[in-house]
Amino acid sequence: MRELEHTPGHHVRRQHLVSKVLLKRFTAPGSRGSGPQLYPFDLRHPHQQHKLKGPAGCGWADNFVPFASGTLEDLWARTEQNLPRAFAALDGGRILEETEHHPVLRDFLALHWVRSHFYRDTFNRIFTEFRANSRRWFLTDGQELIRAAALQEYGLHITGPDGMQHMVDDLLRPTDELFASGALLRIRMEEMFHKVRNRIAASGLAIHSPESGELLIGDTPAQTVRFEHGKPVFGMALGDATSMVIPLGPKHLLSLGREHTLGVLNEAGRESMNRLQVLSAVRYVYYRPGSRLDRTVRSALKAREDGLAT
């Protein structure tokens, strides 16, 4: 953390959680020379008309990682640098034969699973629970350790509960400050990225294309999934999942499996994957203008409101 804090580099305020190179694949040519654009559907305002935007204006969060963000953005850039060639092989139907692209796509999937609202929220929840449990333990079973720490640090003998609570909070304060600054998240995010990429390094790539229609993508596109009663359930811990999935464009879905395979998504499968993206999104889903996916998005939202979706 000390090294990162003093590493030269700029802070990146607008941090893309969905890579621009991926969002570009969901675009259509803009009018009047405006460049490629996609349709950002705001899930909080499902009935309003949304303005088309370019990839640079979508899929980002403000100060998502507030500590040493420049160094983390450099790591993401190195991970993404070979994607254009991998996407060219994917579009050309050569992705399974050209094996040099396989680790590129796996790392890209790991990146999006870690660089996500889902992971940050999970990290914050676990830290908060751990902090509360630690404080509770120190004030009960760990009181002797606190007395010893107070004697060593301040030369004081703690007797009453107020003194004990003050000492525990004093000991936890440095960790609380690291958490509040975003330093713990910054370190843990990079560690987890390497753990996930190592864990899935031997996984097969399953590429599925819809036989009709198109796929959309949400602002939390990489998801862990498992099937229960024939239906996909998402958002569990990596160890509890049977696969990970991410859309790689309107016509390609990547999932992990035991072998490298090419497959077709029927209409039900396509709708299921699109619904997953809607339900796992925090605020936005994106799709190609003209793909007429508004009805799919609103249907998924209504199912969630009616308690019919998991």
N, C-alpha and C positions, 0 to 999 in steps of 0.2 A: 504493500500500500504506500509506503514511504517513497519507493522508487517511482511508482506511477504518479504520485502527487507532484513530483518535481521533474517529470518527463516533459521536455519541451513539446509543445503541440497545442493546437487550438481546441477550444470546446465547441462541440457541435450541438447546437440547440435543437434544430429540427432533425430528428433521427428517424430514418425510415425503418419500420418494422416489417414491411413487405418490400422486397427489393424492387427498385425501379425497373431492372432488367426483366423481372417477372411480370410486373404490371403492364409493361409495354406489350406483352403478348396478348393482352386482353383489349387492346386498343383498335380503333378504326381510324382511317385518315380523317383529319379535321377539315373543316370548311375554311375557305379563304386563306389557305396557307398557315393555319393555326397549329399544324403538327398533329401527331397521333393523339387521340383522346379516348378516354373510357368513361363509363357511366358510374359515378359514385352514388350508391343508394344509401341514404341516411336512415338507419333502422329506427331512430327516434322520431322521425317525421315521415312515415311511410307513404303518406298521401300527397306530399308536395312534389312538384316538378323539380328535379335535380339538375344542376348545371354540369355539363361535360367538363372534364379536366384532363390535363396531361399527367403522365406518371409521376412527375416531380411534385405535383400538388396533392397526391393521394398516398395513403398508407404510412403516414408519419405520425410521430408523437412528439410533443414539446418536452425537452429535457427528460426523456425516458430514463436514461442513466445519467445522473448529474455529476458523477465523479469520474474524472479521467476518460471522458467520452471519446476524445480524439484517438486515443490508443485503441479503444475497442472498435471504433469505426474503421481503423486501419486493418484490424483482424478480419472484419467482415468483408472489406474490399478485397483482401487477398483470397478469401474463400470464394468470392464471386467472379474473380477475374477470368476464369476459364469457362464460364457459363455460356457465352455466345456460341462457342464451338460445340458444346454439349447440346445446346438447343438446336443447332443446325443438324446435328446427327439425329436428334429426336424427330425433327420435322421431315428429314430425309429417309426415315425408316431404317437407319443404320445403328441405332443406339445400343442394341444388344450385341452387335458384332464388334463395335469399336469400344472395347472394354476400358480404354483410358478415361472415358467419360463417367464411368460408374462411380468412382470415389468422389467426383465433382458433384454429382447429383445427391449422393448420400450426405456429403458435408453440407450441401445447400439445405437439405431437409433438416439436419441437426441444427443448423443456424437458425432457421425459422421457428423451430420448436423452443429454442432457448431465448431468442430475441422476440419475446411475445408478452402480451398482457397476461396470458395464462401462467407463464413461468414466474413473472415478477409478482403476481398476486399470490401464487403458491409460496414463493420465497418469503414474502412479507408475512403471510399467515403463519408459516412454520416458525419464523423467528419470534413473532409475537407470542405464540404458544410456548415456545422454548424459554423465552425470557420470563414469562409468568410462572412456569413450572420451576425454573431455577430459583427464582426469588422465594417461592413457597418452600422449596427444599431447604434453602439456606436458613429460613426462619424456623424450621422444625428440626429435621434430622441433621442439618449442617451447622448448627449453632456453635459447636466447638471450633469448627474451622473459622467462623467469623470472629469468635473471641480471640483466637490465635492471630488472625490477620490484624485485628485492631491493636493487639499488644505489640506486634512487630512493627506496624506502620506508625502508630501514634503513641505507643507506650501507655495505652489506656486499658482498663479492665471494664468491659461492658457488663452491665447487670440488668437493666430494665429493657422492656420491649421497644421503647422509643429509640434508645441508643442502638439496639440491634437492627431495627429497620433502617435507621440512618446509615449505618455501616454497610449494610447490604446494598442499598441504593448507591452509596459512594463507590463500592467495588464494581457495580454494574454500569456505572456512568460512562466509562470509556467505550464500552461496547455499544451502549445506546447512542453515543455520538457518532460512532462509525456507521451504525445503521442509518441514522438520520441523514448523514451526509451522502449516502449512496455508495460508500466505499465497500461495504460488505456485499452489496448486490453486484457491484462491478467485478470484484474478485470471484465471487461465486458463479457469476454468469460465464466467465471465461473458463473456469474449471469445469462447469457442467457441459459446456460446448465440447470440450475435448473428451469428456467421459461418454457423452452420447455418440459422438462420431466413432469412438473406439468400439463402443458396444454394437453398433450397427454396421461395422466395417465389413463383415462377412455376409450380410444380408443380400438376398437376391432382389433385383429390381423388377417389379411388375408394372408394366405400362398399359393402362386401359384407355380406350378411346370410345366415346359415346357413338352408338350406331346412328343416332339422330340428335338434333339439338346441340346445345353447348353447355359447358361448365362455367360457373362463376367462381369468384375467390373472395374470401372474407379478410378482415384485418387481423385475424389470427389463423392463418391458413394451414399451418402444420399441426396435425392432431394425432394423438394416440387413439386407437380404436380396438374394439373387440366386438364380436358378434354374439348377441344373446337372443335366442329364439328367432334366429334368422335376420335380426335387425342390428345395424351398427350402433354401438354405444361409444361415446367419445369422452375425452377429458380425464382419463385415469392416469395414474403413475405409469412411467415407462415399463416398469417390471410387471405390471398387471395387464398390459396391452398385448394383443396378438400381432399388431401391425402399426405402422405410422403412414399417414397419407398426406399428400399435398397436391393441389392442382398445378400443372405446369403450363397451362394455357387453356383456351376454350375446348380444345380437342384432345387433351392429354391429362391423365391423372396418374401420379406416381404413388405406389404403395410398396411396402417392403414385404418380402416373402422368403421362402426357402430357396427358390430357384428364379432365374431370369425368365420372364414370360411376357408375352403380348396378349392382351385380351380386349374384349368388347364390353362396354356398358350398355345394357338394354335400357329402355326408357325408365323402368323402375329404379335401376341402379344409378342412372344419371340423376334422377330426382332425389334419391337418397343422399348422394354425395353433395348435391347443391344444398339440400336442407341442412346437412351437417355444417356446411360453411356458414349458413345464415345463423344457426343456433349457437355456434361457437364464437361468432363475431361479437366484438364489444360495441361497435357503433356502425361500421360501414361494411358493405359488400360491394364488389366491383365486377362489372361485366362489359362485354363489347357492345357498343351502341348498335341498336338494330337487332339484338339477339332476343328481344321480347321476353326477358326473364323477370319482369316486374311481377307477373302473376305468381311465379314460383316463390319469390321472396315474400310476398304478402301471404301466401298460403302457409308458408313455414312459420311466419310470425303469428298468424291466427291460431295455428296448432299449438304454439307455445303458450299463447294467452288462454287457450281452452284447456291447458294441462294435458294435451295429447302427445306432446313431444318430450323426449329426454335429452 
